[in-house]
Amino acid sequence: MLQKEGLFRRDRVRFTPPAPPATPMPTPAAPQAHPYPAEHKPAARGEARNESRSKEAKLIVGPEIKMKGVEIADCDTLIVEGRIEATPDSRVIQIAEHGVFTGTVAVDEAEIHGRLEGELTVRKQLIVHATGKVSGKVRYNQIKVDEGAELSGEISTLGGAQATELKRAALDA
């Protein structure tokens, strides 16, 4: 059996804290007077819009992703690898081989490897690859269809004045 004196003896080795490091720790830098350097100050509202236009806004709906009832705004490029039911406001739509888009879309360019069902208006060029299937109401300015692609539904070309009007409306939005 242990005795109290043996447990709490004072002649045992005591803990001594480690010595401070030989090299001094760096001191934190003093905060700047302004959170942004002069060359990186936030732009005025109109300037911010022009700056953001230089950077491409891209949305990728990855494989195995399913989106339904979505409204997509201010998207430059929409890439569909999964399934999406939406009404996007974008400049370019790209549908991958296993991607499926359902809805209404008006874009400058469309490249279809998968399926598009609904209403499609392409102000510049529509490209339907061999694995692509487009059905519904389709209007385009220029079209390229690879052998093996499928087009069905109401398909028509945009007249010169109609295409110009759609381009102007897209720029105003």
Chimera marker file (.cmm) of the C-alpha trace (Angstrom):
<marker_set name="trace">
<marker id="1" x="0.000" y="0.000" z="0.000" r="1" g="1" b="0" radius="0.5"/>
<marker id="2" x="1.221" y="3.501" z="-0.811" r="1" g="1" b="0" radius="0.5"/>
<marker id="3" x="1.820" y="5.966" z="1.874" r="1" g="1" b="0" radius="0.5"/>
<marker id="4" x="0.940" y="9.611" z="1.644" r="1" g="1" b="0" radius="0.5"/>
<marker id="5" x="4.486" y="10.700" z="2.290" r="1" g="1" b="0" radius="0.5"/>
<marker id="6" x="5.791" y="8.652" z="-0.628" r="1" g="1" b="0" radius="0.5"/>
<marker id="7" x="3.298" y="10.143" z="-3.077" r="1" g="1" b="0" radius="0.5"/>
<marker id="8" x="3.778" y="13.775" z="-2.198" r="1" g="1" b="0" radius="0.5"/>
<marker id="9" x="7.426" y="13.944" z="-1.356" r="1" g="1" b="0" radius="0.5"/>
<marker id="10" x="9.079" y="17.221" z="-2.120" r="1" g="1" b="0" radius="0.5"/>
<marker id="11" x="12.442" y="15.801" z="-3.054" r="1" g="1" b="0" radius="0.5"/>
<marker id="12" x="11.192" y="14.452" z="-6.402" r="1" g="1" b="0" radius="0.5"/>
<marker id="13" x="12.234" y="16.036" z="-9.711" r="1" g="1" b="0" radius="0.5"/>
<marker id="14" x="10.386" y="19.204" z="-10.441" r="1" g="1" b="0" radius="0.5"/>
<marker id="15" x="9.144" y="20.405" z="-13.820" r="1" g="1" b="0" radius="0.5"/>
<marker id="16" x="11.044" y="23.331" z="-15.270" r="1" g="1" b="0" radius="0.5"/>
<marker id="17" x="9.623" y="25.201" z="-18.253" r="1" g="1" b="0" radius="0.5"/>
<marker id="18" x="11.697" y="25.188" z="-21.456" r="1" g="1" b="0" radius="0.5"/>
<marker id="19" x="14.000" y="28.116" z="-22.114" r="1" g="1" b="0" radius="0.5"/>
<marker id="20" x="12.824" y="30.729" z="-24.629" r="1" g="1" b="0" radius="0.5"/>
<marker id="21" x="14.078" y="30.213" z="-28.204" r="1" g="1" b="0" radius="0.5"/>
<marker id="22" x="17.485" y="31.637" z="-29.059" r="1" g="1" b="0" radius="0.5"/>
<marker id="23" x="16.109" y="33.544" z="-32.052" r="1" g="1" b="0" radius="0.5"/>
<marker id="24" x="13.478" y="36.145" z="-31.311" r="1" g="1" b="0" radius="0.5"/>
<marker id="25" x="9.957" y="35.601" z="-32.650" r="1" g="1" b="0" radius="0.5"/>
<marker id="26" x="9.010" y="37.902" z="-35.540" r="1" g="1" b="0" radius="0.5"/>
<marker id="27" x="6.780" y="40.745" z="-34.549" r="1" g="1" b="0" radius="0.5"/>
<marker id="28" x="3.520" y="41.138" z="-36.454" r="1" g="1" b="0" radius="0.5"/>
<marker id="29" x="3.547" y="43.783" z="-39.162" r="1" g="1" b="0" radius="0.5"/>
<marker id="30" x="1.761" y="46.995" z="-38.387" r="1" g="1" b="0" radius="0.5"/>
<marker id="31" x="-1.658" y="47.203" z="-40.058" r="1" g="1" b="0" radius="0.5"/>
<marker id="32" x="-1.952" y="49.463" z="-43.078" r="1" g="1" b="0" radius="0.5"/>
<marker id="33" x="-3.872" y="52.666" z="-42.764" r="1" g="1" b="0" radius="0.5"/>
<marker id="34" x="-6.259" y="51.546" z="-45.556" r="1" g="1" b="0" radius="0.5"/>
<marker id="35" x="-7.318" y="47.921" z="-46.135" r="1" g="1" b="0" radius="0.5"/>
<marker id="36" x="-6.519" y="48.193" z="-49.866" r="1" g="1" b="0" radius="0.5"/>
<marker id="37" x="-3.291" y="49.469" z="-51.355" r="1" g="1" b="0" radius="0.5"/>
<marker id="38" x="-3.789" y="52.561" z="-53.515" r="1" g="1" b="0" radius="0.5"/>
<marker id="39" x="-3.671" y="50.561" z="-56.760" r="1" g="1" b="0" radius="0.5"/>
<marker id="40" x="-6.293" y="48.060" z="-55.526" r="1" g="1" b="0" radius="0.5"/>
<marker id="41" x="-9.005" y="50.346" z="-54.205" r="1" g="1" b="0" radius="0.5"/>
<marker id="42" x="-12.538" y="49.221" z="-55.040" r="1" g="1" b="0" radius="0.5"/>
<marker id="43" x="-13.813" y="50.788" z="-58.247" r="1" g="1" b="0" radius="0.5"/>
<marker id="44" x="-16.881" y="52.911" z="-58.562" r="1" g="1" b="0" radius="0.5"/>
<marker id="45" x="-20.087" y="51.101" z="-59.460" r="1" g="1" b="0" radius="0.5"/>
<marker id="46" x="-19.809" y="51.570" z="-63.245" r="1" g="1" b="0" radius="0.5"/>
<marker id="47" x="-16.110" y="50.650" z="-63.235" r="1" g="1" b="0" radius="0.5"/>
<marker id="48" x="-16.780" y="47.451" z="-61.273" r="1" g="1" b="0" radius="0.5"/>
<marker id="49" x="-19.187" y="46.249" z="-63.934" r="1" g="1" b="0" radius="0.5"/>
<marker id="50" x="-16.594" y="46.769" z="-66.705" r="1" g="1" b="0" radius="0.5"/>
<marker id="51" x="-13.897" y="45.064" z="-64.651" r="1" g="1" b="0" radius="0.5"/>
<marker id="52" x="-16.122" y="42.055" z="-63.963" r="1" g="1" b="0" radius="0.5"/>
<marker id="53" x="-16.909" y="41.747" z="-67.670" r="1" g="1" b="0" radius="0.5"/>
<marker id="54" x="-13.206" y="41.217" z="-68.370" r="1" g="1" b="0" radius="0.5"/>
<marker id="55" x="-13.301" y="38.151" z="-66.100" r="1" g="1" b="0" radius="0.5"/>
<marker id="56" x="-15.453" y="35.301" z="-67.363" r="1" g="1" b="0" radius="0.5"/>
<marker id="57" x="-18.274" y="34.141" z="-65.111" r="1" g="1" b="0" radius="0.5"/>
<marker id="58" x="-18.540" y="30.383" z="-65.621" r="1" g="1" b="0" radius="0.5"/>
<marker id="59" x="-20.979" y="27.915" z="-64.068" r="1" g="1" b="0" radius="0.5"/>
<marker id="60" x="-20.270" y="24.199" z="-64.351" r="1" g="1" b="0" radius="0.5"/>
<marker id="61" x="-23.041" y="21.774" z="-63.450" r="1" g="1" b="0" radius="0.5"/>
<marker id="62" x="-20.924" y="18.695" z="-62.848" r="1" g="1" b="0" radius="0.5"/>
<marker id="63" x="-21.735" y="15.070" z="-63.564" r="1" g="1" b="0" radius="0.5"/>
<marker id="64" x="-24.210" y="13.469" z="-61.163" r="1" g="1" b="0" radius="0.5"/>
<marker id="65" x="-25.590" y="16.950" z="-60.303" r="1" g="1" b="0" radius="0.5"/>
<marker id="66" x="-29.306" y="17.534" z="-60.851" r="1" g="1" b="0" radius="0.5"/>
<marker id="67" x="-30.796" y="21.052" z="-60.683" r="1" g="1" b="0" radius="0.5"/>
<marker id="68" x="-34.453" y="21.836" z="-61.208" r="1" g="1" b="0" radius="0.5"/>
<marker id="69" x="-36.385" y="25.106" z="-61.373" r="1" g="1" b="0" radius="0.5"/>
<marker id="70" x="-33.290" y="27.284" z="-61.369" r="1" g="1" b="0" radius="0.5"/>
<marker id="71" x="-32.874" y="30.803" z="-62.718" r="1" g="1" b="0" radius="0.5"/>
<marker id="72" x="-29.268" y="31.574" z="-63.615" r="1" g="1" b="0" radius="0.5"/>
<marker id="73" x="-28.257" y="35.232" z="-64.032" r="1" g="1" b="0" radius="0.5"/>
<marker id="74" x="-25.085" y="37.002" z="-65.198" r="1" g="1" b="0" radius="0.5"/>
<marker id="75" x="-23.367" y="33.826" z="-66.369" r="1" g="1" b="0" radius="0.5"/>
<marker id="76" x="-21.007" y="34.121" z="-69.336" r="1" g="1" b="0" radius="0.5"/>
<marker id="77" x="-20.588" y="30.377" z="-69.918" r="1" g="1" b="0" radius="0.5"/>
<marker id="78" x="-22.871" y="27.605" z="-68.684" r="1" g="1" b="0" radius="0.5"/>
<marker id="79" x="-21.364" y="24.116" z="-68.910" r="1" g="1" b="0" radius="0.5"/>
<marker id="80" x="-23.791" y="21.253" z="-68.345" r="1" g="1" b="0" radius="0.5"/>
<marker id="81" x="-22.307" y="17.872" z="-67.472" r="1" g="1" b="0" radius="0.5"/>
<marker id="82" x="-25.230" y="16.733" z="-65.286" r="1" g="1" b="0" radius="0.5"/>
<marker id="83" x="-28.965" y="17.465" z="-65.568" r="1" g="1" b="0" radius="0.5"/>
<marker id="84" x="-30.459" y="20.936" z="-65.319" r="1" g="1" b="0" radius="0.5"/>
<marker id="85" x="-33.903" y="22.419" z="-65.773" r="1" g="1" b="0" radius="0.5"/>
<marker id="86" x="-33.438" y="26.163" z="-65.892" r="1" g="1" b="0" radius="0.5"/>
<marker id="87" x="-33.854" y="29.532" z="-67.546" r="1" g="1" b="0" radius="0.5"/>
<marker id="88" x="-30.294" y="30.836" z="-67.816" r="1" g="1" b="0" radius="0.5"/>
<marker id="89" x="-29.112" y="34.305" z="-68.751" r="1" g="1" b="0" radius="0.5"/>
<marker id="90" x="-25.793" y="33.429" z="-70.351" r="1" g="1" b="0" radius="0.5"/>
<marker id="91" x="-23.696" y="34.150" z="-73.398" r="1" g="1" b="0" radius="0.5"/>
<marker id="92" x="-22.516" y="30.596" z="-74.154" r="1" g="1" b="0" radius="0.5"/>
<marker id="93" x="-23.964" y="27.181" z="-73.325" r="1" g="1" b="0" radius="0.5"/>
<marker id="94" x="-21.993" y="23.963" z="-73.636" r="1" g="1" b="0" radius="0.5"/>
<marker id="95" x="-23.659" y="20.627" z="-73.011" r="1" g="1" b="0" radius="0.5"/>
<marker id="96" x="-21.326" y="17.675" z="-72.426" r="1" g="1" b="0" radius="0.5"/>
<marker id="97" x="-21.998" y="14.239" z="-73.902" r="1" g="1" b="0" radius="0.5"/>
<marker id="98" x="-23.902" y="12.994" z="-70.835" r="1" g="1" b="0" radius="0.5"/>
<marker id="99" x="-25.358" y="16.407" z="-69.968" r="1" g="1" b="0" radius="0.5"/>
<marker id="100" x="-29.071" y="17.204" z="-70.272" r="1" g="1" b="0" radius="0.5"/>
<marker id="101" x="-30.553" y="20.702" z="-70.400" r="1" g="1" b="0" radius="0.5"/>
<marker id="102" x="-34.297" y="21.327" z="-70.241" r="1" g="1" b="0" radius="0.5"/>
<marker id="103" x="-35.748" y="24.815" z="-70.465" r="1" g="1" b="0" radius="0.5"/>
<marker id="104" x="-35.616" y="28.055" z="-72.391" r="1" g="1" b="0" radius="0.5"/>
<marker id="105" x="-32.308" y="29.631" z="-73.313" r="1" g="1" b="0" radius="0.5"/>
<marker id="106" x="-31.148" y="32.472" z="-75.567" r="1" g="1" b="0" radius="0.5"/>
<marker id="107" x="-27.376" y="32.629" z="-76.107" r="1" g="1" b="0" radius="0.5"/>
<marker id="108" x="-24.750" y="33.880" z="-78.548" r="1" g="1" b="0" radius="0.5"/>
<marker id="109" x="-23.189" y="30.431" z="-78.998" r="1" g="1" b="0" radius="0.5"/>
<marker id="110" x="-24.307" y="26.888" z="-78.213" r="1" g="1" b="0" radius="0.5"/>
<marker id="111" x="-22.259" y="23.707" z="-78.432" r="1" g="1" b="0" radius="0.5"/>
<marker id="112" x="-24.251" y="20.527" z="-77.903" r="1" g="1" b="0" radius="0.5"/>
<marker id="113" x="-22.662" y="17.116" z="-77.261" r="1" g="1" b="0" radius="0.5"/>
<marker id="114" x="-25.530" y="15.875" z="-75.055" r="1" g="1" b="0" radius="0.5"/>
<marker id="115" x="-29.284" y="16.625" z="-74.987" r="1" g="1" b="0" radius="0.5"/>
<marker id="116" x="-31.175" y="19.891" z="-75.097" r="1" g="1" b="0" radius="0.5"/>
<marker id="117" x="-34.954" y="19.875" z="-74.765" r="1" g="1" b="0" radius="0.5"/>
<marker id="118" x="-37.015" y="23.045" z="-74.883" r="1" g="1" b="0" radius="0.5"/>
<marker id="119" x="-36.596" y="26.401" z="-76.546" r="1" g="1" b="0" radius="0.5"/>
<marker id="120" x="-33.186" y="27.436" z="-77.864" r="1" g="1" b="0" radius="0.5"/>
<marker id="121" x="-32.326" y="30.739" z="-79.543" r="1" g="1" b="0" radius="0.5"/>
<marker id="122" x="-28.755" y="31.134" z="-80.768" r="1" g="1" b="0" radius="0.5"/>
<marker id="123" x="-27.806" y="34.627" z="-81.933" r="1" g="1" b="0" radius="0.5"/>
<marker id="124" x="-24.493" y="33.588" z="-83.532" r="1" g="1" b="0" radius="0.5"/>
<marker id="125" x="-23.564" y="29.920" z="-83.989" r="1" g="1" b="0" radius="0.5"/>
<marker id="126" x="-25.160" y="26.621" z="-83.002" r="1" g="1" b="0" radius="0.5"/>
<marker id="127" x="-22.938" y="23.527" z="-83.151" r="1" g="1" b="0" radius="0.5"/>
<marker id="128" x="-24.531" y="20.113" z="-82.706" r="1" g="1" b="0" radius="0.5"/>
<marker id="129" x="-21.943" y="17.324" z="-82.472" r="1" g="1" b="0" radius="0.5"/>
<marker id="130" x="-22.483" y="13.689" z="-83.494" r="1" g="1" b="0" radius="0.5"/>
<marker id="131" x="-23.624" y="12.707" z="-79.988" r="1" g="1" b="0" radius="0.5"/>
<marker id="132" x="-25.917" y="15.742" z="-79.650" r="1" g="1" b="0" radius="0.5"/>
<marker id="133" x="-29.718" y="15.634" z="-79.595" r="1" g="1" b="0" radius="0.5"/>
<marker id="134" x="-31.754" y="18.833" z="-79.787" r="1" g="1" b="0" radius="0.5"/>
<marker id="135" x="-35.539" y="18.851" z="-79.606" r="1" g="1" b="0" radius="0.5"/>
<marker id="136" x="-38.112" y="21.600" z="-79.272" r="1" g="1" b="0" radius="0.5"/>
<marker id="137" x="-38.199" y="25.085" z="-80.748" r="1" g="1" b="0" radius="0.5"/>
<marker id="138" x="-34.788" y="25.993" z="-82.174" r="1" g="1" b="0" radius="0.5"/>
<marker id="139" x="-33.840" y="29.311" z="-83.804" r="1" g="1" b="0" radius="0.5"/>
<marker id="140" x="-30.317" y="30.060" z="-84.945" r="1" g="1" b="0" radius="0.5"/>
<marker id="141" x="-28.258" y="32.469" z="-87.042" r="1" g="1" b="0" radius="0.5"/>
<marker id="142" x="-25.594" y="29.947" z="-88.198" r="1" g="1" b="0" radius="0.5"/>
<marker id="143" x="-25.574" y="26.199" z="-87.683" r="1" g="1" b="0" radius="0.5"/>
<marker id="144" x="-23.121" y="23.329" z="-87.911" r="1" g="1" b="0" radius="0.5"/>
<marker id="145" x="-24.483" y="19.802" z="-87.532" r="1" g="1" b="0" radius="0.5"/>
<marker id="146" x="-22.168" y="16.785" z="-87.439" r="1" g="1" b="0" radius="0.5"/>
<marker id="147" x="-23.179" y="13.487" z="-88.987" r="1" g="1" b="0" radius="0.5"/>
<marker id="148" x="-25.115" y="11.441" z="-86.439" r="1" g="1" b="0" radius="0.5"/>
<marker id="149" x="-26.585" y="14.437" z="-84.585" r="1" g="1" b="0" radius="0.5"/>
<marker id="150" x="-30.352" y="14.608" z="-84.080" r="1" g="1" b="0" radius="0.5"/>
<marker id="151" x="-32.561" y="17.689" z="-84.525" r="1" g="1" b="0" radius="0.5"/>
<marker id="152" x="-36.323" y="17.542" z="-84.072" r="1" g="1" b="0" radius="0.5"/>
<marker id="153" x="-39.142" y="19.983" z="-83.518" r="1" g="1" b="0" radius="0.5"/>
<marker id="154" x="-39.640" y="23.490" z="-84.888" r="1" g="1" b="0" radius="0.5"/>
<marker id="155" x="-36.320" y="24.560" z="-86.374" r="1" g="1" b="0" radius="0.5"/>
<marker id="156" x="-35.865" y="27.914" z="-88.086" r="1" g="1" b="0" radius="0.5"/>
<marker id="157" x="-33.211" y="30.449" z="-88.940" r="1" g="1" b="0" radius="0.5"/>
<marker id="158" x="-33.080" y="33.934" z="-87.503" r="1" g="1" b="0" radius="0.5"/>
<marker id="159" x="-33.475" y="36.588" z="-90.177" r="1" g="1" b="0" radius="0.5"/>
<marker id="160" x="-30.780" y="39.286" z="-90.386" r="1" g="1" b="0" radius="0.5"/>
<marker id="161" x="-32.969" y="41.945" z="-88.721" r="1" g="1" b="0" radius="0.5"/>
<marker id="162" x="-34.244" y="39.494" z="-86.107" r="1" g="1" b="0" radius="0.5"/>
<marker id="163" x="-30.691" y="38.386" z="-85.181" r="1" g="1" b="0" radius="0.5"/>
<marker id="164" x="-29.536" y="42.015" z="-84.894" r="1" g="1" b="0" radius="0.5"/>
<marker id="165" x="-32.524" y="42.845" z="-82.698" r="1" g="1" b="0" radius="0.5"/>
<marker id="166" x="-31.778" y="39.884" z="-80.394" r="1" g="1" b="0" radius="0.5"/>
<marker id="167" x="-28.083" y="40.879" z="-80.155" r="1" g="1" b="0" radius="0.5"/>
<marker id="168" x="-29.054" y="44.455" z="-79.273" r="1" g="1" b="0" radius="0.5"/>
<marker id="169" x="-31.521" y="43.227" z="-76.627" r="1" g="1" b="0" radius="0.5"/>
<marker id="170" x="-28.840" y="40.987" z="-75.108" r="1" g="1" b="0" radius="0.5"/>
<marker id="171" x="-26.379" y="43.897" z="-74.881" r="1" g="1" b="0" radius="0.5"/>
<marker id="172" x="-28.981" y="46.098" z="-73.182" r="1" g="1" b="0" radius="0.5"/>
<marker id="173" x="-29.734" y="43.459" z="-70.530" r="1" g="1" b="0" radius="0.5"/>
<link id1="1" id2="2" r="1" g="1" b="0" radius="0.2"/>
<link id1="2" id2="3" r="1" g="1" b="0" radius="0.2"/>
<link id1="3" id2="4" r="1" g="1" b="0" radius="0.2"/>
<link id1="4" id2="5" r="1" g="1" b="0" radius="0.2"/>
<link id1="5" id2="6" r="1" g="1" b="0" radius="0.2"/>
<link id1="6" id2="7" r="1" g="1" b="0" radius="0.2"/>
<link id1="7" id2="8" r="1" g="1" b="0" radius="0.2"/>
<link id1="8" id2="9" r="1" g="1" b="0" radius="0.2"/>
<link id1="9" id2="10" r="1" g="1" b="0" radius="0.2"/>
<link id1="10" id2="11" r="1" g="1" b="0" radius="0.2"/>
<link id1="11" id2="12" r="1" g="1" b="0" radius="0.2"/>
<link id1="12" id2="13" r="1" g="1" b="0" radius="0.2"/>
<link id1="13" id2="14" r="1" g="1" b="0" radius="0.2"/>
<link id1="14" id2="15" r="1" g="1" b="0" radius="0.2"/>
<link id1="15" id2="16" r="1" g="1" b="0" radius="0.2"/>
<link id1="16" id2="17" r="1" g="1" b="0" radius="0.2"/>
<link id1="17" id2="18" r="1" g="1" b="0" radius="0.2"/>
<link id1="18" id2="19" r="1" g="1" b="0" radius="0.2"/>
<link id1="19" id2="20" r="1" g="1" b="0" radius="0.2"/>
<link id1="20" id2="21" r="1" g="1" b="0" radius="0.2"/>
<link id1="21" id2="22" r="1" g="1" b="0" radius="0.2"/>
<link id1="22" id2="23" r="1" g="1" b="0" radius="0.2"/>
<link id1="23" id2="24" r="1" g="1" b="0" radius="0.2"/>
<link id1="24" id2="25" r="1" g="1" b="0" radius="0.2"/>
<link id1="25" id2="26" r="1" g="1" b="0" radius="0.2"/>
<link id1="26" id2="27" r="1" g="1" b="0" radius="0.2"/>
<link id1="27" id2="28" r="1" g="1" b="0" radius="0.2"/>
<link id1="28" id2="29" r="1" g="1" b="0" radius="0.2"/>
<link id1="29" id2="30" r="1" g="1" b="0" radius="0.2"/>
<link id1="30" id2="31" r="1" g="1" b="0" radius="0.2"/>
<link id1="31" id2="32" r="1" g="1" b="0" radius="0.2"/>
<link id1="32" id2="33" r="1" g="1" b="0" radius="0.2"/>
<link id1="33" id2="34" r="1" g="1" b="0" radius="0.2"/>
<link id1="34" id2="35" r="1" g="1" b="0" radius="0.2"/>
<link id1="35" id2="36" r="1" g="1" b="0" radius="0.2"/>
<link id1="36" id2="37" r="1" g="1" b="0" radius="0.2"/>
<link id1="37" id2="38" r="1" g="1" b="0" radius="0.2"/>
<link id1="38" id2="39" r="1" g="1" b="0" radius="0.2"/>
<link id1="39" id2="40" r="1" g="1" b="0" radius="0.2"/>
<link id1="40" id2="41" r="1" g="1" b="0" radius="0.2"/>
<link id1="41" id2="42" r="1" g="1" b="0" radius="0.2"/>
<link id1="42" id2="43" r="1" g="1" b="0" radius="0.2"/>
<link id1="43" id2="44" r="1" g="1" b="0" radius="0.2"/>
<link id1="44" id2="45" r="1" g="1" b="0" radius="0.2"/>
<link id1="45" id2="46" r="1" g="1" b="0" radius="0.2"/>
<link id1="46" id2="47" r="1" g="1" b="0" radius="0.2"/>
<link id1="47" id2="48" r="1" g="1" b="0" radius="0.2"/>
<link id1="48" id2="49" r="1" g="1" b="0" radius="0.2"/>
<link id1="49" id2="50" r="1" g="1" b="0" radius="0.2"/>
<link id1="50" id2="51" r="1" g="1" b="0" radius="0.2"/>
<link id1="51" id2="52" r="1" g="1" b="0" radius="0.2"/>
<link id1="52" id2="53" r="1" g="1" b="0" radius="0.2"/>
<link id1="53" id2="54" r="1" g="1" b="0" radius="0.2"/>
<link id1="54" id2="55" r="1" g="1" b="0" radius="0.2"/>
<link id1="55" id2="56" r="1" g="1" b="0" radius="0.2"/>
<link id1="56" id2="57" r="1" g="1" b="0" radius="0.2"/>
<link id1="57" id2="58" r="1" g="1" b="0" radius="0.2"/>
<link id1="58" id2="59" r="1" g="1" b="0" radius="0.2"/>
<link id1="59" id2="60" r="1" g="1" b="0" radius="0.2"/>
<link id1="60" id2="61" r="1" g="1" b="0" radius="0.2"/>
<link id1="61" id2="62" r="1" g="1" b="0" radius="0.2"/>
<link id1="62" id2="63" r="1" g="1" b="0" radius="0.2"/>
<link id1="63" id2="64" r="1" g="1" b="0" radius="0.2"/>
<link id1="64" id2="65" r="1" g="1" b="0" radius="0.2"/>
<link id1="65" id2="66" r="1" g="1" b="0" radius="0.2"/>
<link id1="66" id2="67" r="1" g="1" b="0" radius="0.2"/>
<link id1="67" id2="68" r="1" g="1" b="0" radius="0.2"/>
<link id1="68" id2="69" r="1" g="1" b="0" radius="0.2"/>
<link id1="69" id2="70" r="1" g="1" b="0" radius="0.2"/>
<link id1="70" id2="71" r="1" g="1" b="0" radius="0.2"/>
<link id1="71" id2="72" r="1" g="1" b="0" radius="0.2"/>
<link id1="72" id2="73" r="1" g="1" b="0" radius="0.2"/>
<link id1="73" id2="74" r="1" g="1" b="0" radius="0.2"/>
<link id1="74" id2="75" r="1" g="1" b="0" radius="0.2"/>
<link id1="75" id2="76" r="1" g="1" b="0" radius="0.2"/>
<link id1="76" id2="77" r="1" g="1" b="0" radius="0.2"/>
<link id1="77" id2="78" r="1" g="1" b="0" radius="0.2"/>
<link id1="78" id2="79" r="1" g="1" b="0" radius="0.2"/>
<link id1="79" id2="80" r="1" g="1" b="0" radius="0.2"/>
<link id1="80" id2="81" r="1" g="1" b="0" radius="0.2"/>
<link id1="81" id2="82" r="1" g="1" b="0" radius="0.2"/>
<link id1="82" id2="83" r="1" g="1" b="0" radius="0.2"/>
<link id1="83" id2="84" r="1" g="1" b="0" radius="0.2"/>
<link id1="84" id2="85" r="1" g="1" b="0" radius="0.2"/>
<link id1="85" id2="86" r="1" g="1" b="0" radius="0.2"/>
<link id1="86" id2="87" r="1" g="1" b="0" radius="0.2"/>
<link id1="87" id2="88" r="1" g="1" b="0" radius="0.2"/>
<link id1="88" id2="89" r="1" g="1" b="0" radius="0.2"/>
<link id1="89" id2="90" r="1" g="1" b="0" radius="0.2"/>
<link id1="90" id2="91" r="1" g="1" b="0" radius="0.2"/>
<link id1="91" id2="92" r="1" g="1" b="0" radius="0.2"/>
<link id1="92" id2="93" r="1" g="1" b="0" radius="0.2"/>
<link id1="93" id2="94" r="1" g="1" b="0" radius="0.2"/>
<link id1="94" id2="95" r="1" g="1" b="0" radius="0.2"/>
<link id1="95" id2="96" r="1" g="1" b="0" radius="0.2"/>
<link id1="96" id2="97" r="1" g="1" b="0" radius="0.2"/>
<link id1="97" id2="98" r="1" g="1" b="0" radius="0.2"/>
<link id1="98" id2="99" r="1" g="1" b="0" radius="0.2"/>
<link id1="99" id2="100" r="1" g="1" b="0" radius="0.2"/>
<link id1="100" id2="101" r="1" g="1" b="0" radius="0.2"/>
<link id1="101" id2="102" r="1" g="1" b="0" radius="0.2"/>
<link id1="102" id2="103" r="1" g="1" b="0" radius="0.2"/>
<link id1="103" id2="104" r="1" g="1" b="0" radius="0.2"/>
<link id1="104" id2="105" r="1" g="1" b="0" radius="0.2"/>
<link id1="105" id2="106" r="1" g="1" b="0" radius="0.2"/>
<link id1="106" id2="107" r="1" g="1" b="0" radius="0.2"/>
<link id1="107" id2="108" r="1" g="1" b="0" radius="0.2"/>
<link id1="108" id2="109" r="1" g="1" b="0" radius="0.2"/>
<link id1="109" id2="110" r="1" g="1" b="0" radius="0.2"/>
<link id1="110" id2="111" r="1" g="1" b="0" radius="0.2"/>
<link id1="111" id2="112" r="1" g="1" b="0" radius="0.2"/>
<link id1="112" id2="113" r="1" g="1" b="0" radius="0.2"/>
<link id1="113" id2="114" r="1" g="1" b="0" radius="0.2"/>
<link id1="114" id2="115" r="1" g="1" b="0" radius="0.2"/>
<link id1="115" id2="116" r="1" g="1" b="0" radius="0.2"/>
<link id1="116" id2="117" r="1" g="1" b="0" radius="0.2"/>
<link id1="117" id2="118" r="1" g="1" b="0" radius="0.2"/>
<link id1="118" id2="119" r="1" g="1" b="0" radius="0.2"/>
<link id1="119" id2="120" r="1" g="1" b="0" radius="0.2"/>
<link id1="120" id2="121" r="1" g="1" b="0" radius="0.2"/>
<link id1="121" id2="122" r="1" g="1" b="0" radius="0.2"/>
<link id1="122" id2="123" r="1" g="1" b="0" radius="0.2"/>
<link id1="123" id2="124" r="1" g="1" b="0" radius="0.2"/>
<link id1="124" id2="125" r="1" g="1" b="0" radius="0.2"/>
<link id1="125" id2="126" r="1" g="1" b="0" radius="0.2"/>
<link id1="126" id2="127" r="1" g="1" b="0" radius="0.2"/>
<link id1="127" id2="128" r="1" g="1" b="0" radius="0.2"/>
<link id1="128" id2="129" r="1" g="1" b="0" radius="0.2"/>
<link id1="129" id2="130" r="1" g="1" b="0" radius="0.2"/>
<link id1="130" id2="131" r="1" g="1" b="0" radius="0.2"/>
<link id1="131" id2="132" r="1" g="1" b="0" radius="0.2"/>
<link id1="132" id2="133" r="1" g="1" b="0" radius="0.2"/>
<link id1="133" id2="134" r="1" g="1" b="0" radius="0.2"/>
<link id1="134" id2="135" r="1" g="1" b="0" radius="0.2"/>
<link id1="135" id2="136" r="1" g="1" b="0" radius="0.2"/>
<link id1="136" id2="137" r="1" g="1" b="0" radius="0.2"/>
<link id1="137" id2="138" r="1" g="1" b="0" radius="0.2"/>
<link id1="138" id2="139" r="1" g="1" b="0" radius="0.2"/>
<link id1="139" id2="140" r="1" g="1" b="0" radius="0.2"/>
<link id1="140" id2="141" r="1" g="1" b="0" radius="0.2"/>
<link id1="141" id2="142" r="1" g="1" b="0" radius="0.2"/>
<link id1="142" id2="143" r="1" g="1" b="0" radius="0.2"/>
<link id1="143" id2="144" r="1" g="1" b="0" radius="0.2"/>
<link id1="144" id2="145" r="1" g="1" b="0" radius="0.2"/>
<link id1="145" id2="146" r="1" g="1" b="0" radius="0.2"/>
<link id1="146" id2="147" r="1" g="1" b="0" radius="0.2"/>
<link id1="147" id2="148" r="1" g="1" b="0" radius="0.2"/>
<link id1="148" id2="149" r="1" g="1" b="0" radius="0.2"/>
<link id1="149" id2="150" r="1" g="1" b="0" radius="0.2"/>
<link id1="150" id2="151" r="1" g="1" b="0" radius="0.2"/>
<link id1="151" id2="152" r="1" g="1" b="0" radius="0.2"/>
<link id1="152" id2="153" r="1" g="1" b="0" radius="0.2"/>
<link id1="153" id2="154" r="1" g="1" b="0" radius="0.2"/>
<link id1="154" id2="155" r="1" g="1" b="0" radius="0.2"/>
<link id1="155" id2="156" r="1" g="1" b="0" radius="0.2"/>
<link id1="156" id2="157" r="1" g="1" b="0" radius="0.2"/>
<link id1="157" id2="158" r="1" g="1" b="0" radius="0.2"/>
<link id1="158" id2="159" r="1" g="1" b="0" radius="0.2"/>
<link id1="159" id2="160" r="1" g="1" b="0" radius="0.2"/>
<link id1="160" id2="161" r="1" g="1" b="0" radius="0.2"/>
<link id1="161" id2="162" r="1" g="1" b="0" radius="0.2"/>
<link id1="162" id2="163" r="1" g="1" b="0" radius="0.2"/>
<link id1="163" id2="164" r="1" g="1" b="0" radius="0.2"/>
<link id1="164" id2="165" r="1" g="1" b="0" radius="0.2"/>
<link id1="165" id2="166" r="1" g="1" b="0" radius="0.2"/>
<link id1="166" id2="167" r="1" g="1" b="0" radius="0.2"/>
<link id1="167" id2="168" r="1" g="1" b="0" radius="0.2"/>
<link id1="168" id2="169" r="1" g="1" b="0" radius="0.2"/>
<link id1="169" id2="170" r="1" g="1" b="0" radius="0.2"/>
<link id1="170" id2="171" r="1" g="1" b="0" radius="0.2"/>
<link id1="171" id2="172" r="1" g="1" b="0" radius="0.2"/>
<link id1="172" id2="173" r="1" g="1" b="0" radius="0.2"/>
</marker_set>
